[in-house]
Amino acid sequence: MWDDAVNLGLACIPEEFIWEQDIIPWHFEDNRPFLLALENLGQAYLQKALFRFKDYVKLSPGYRGISDLVAAIEPFGWLLDESK
């Protein structure tokens, strides 16, 4: 769902838009649906990654790389809806 919304928003960005230079400001209400979709898509990816990394830690608890990554991401758990 969020993928579709973000892709639709990206398709609406004019060709003249210069990434890393131009902005899509929040204060224009017409921009908000796209920006919210982008935020929600990022949260969904983060949630999926965190769940997978936690599974990985269970499979290989001694591997510090993933354990450290989980420790870094988990404080942001309040952003994630555990019911998804």
DABEL-V376810 format. One record per residue. RES is the residue in one small letter. PSI is psi in whole degrees, 0 to 359 (NA if undefined). NEAR is the number of other ideal C-beta (glycine too) atoms within 12 Angstrom. Layout:
res = (RES/RES)
psi = (PSI/PSI)
near = (NEAR/NEAR)
This chain:
res = (m/w/d/d/a/v/n/l/g/l/a/c/i/p/e/e/f/i/w/e/q/d/i/i/p/w/h/f/e/d/n/r/p/f/l/l/a/l/e/n/l/g/q/a/y/l/q/k/a/l/f/r/f/k/d/y/v/k/l/s/p/g/y/r/g/i/s/d/l/v/a/a/i/e/p/f/g/w/l/l/d/e/s/k)
psi = (308/326/314/317/317/316/322/315/318/324/338/350/128/153/333/347/131/110/146/355/308/162/164/92/141/326/348/114/329/338/339/318/318/313/322/321/319/317/314/324/316/319/321/317/318/318/313/318/316/316/317/318/322/321/318/317/322/324/325/73/340/351/107/330/309/322/318/323/316/316/326/325/324/323/340/10/333/340/340/137/109/345/349/NA)
near = (12/24/16/14/22/24/16/17/25/20/13/17/19/11/10/8/15/11/12/6/8/12/14/24/12/15/10/12/11/13/18/17/20/27/23/19/25/25/20/25/24/20/24/23/21/28/26/18/22/28/21/18/25/24/15/21/23/15/13/14/13/11/15/13/14/23/20/14/20/26/17/16/26/21/12/17/18/12/19/23/12/12/5/16)
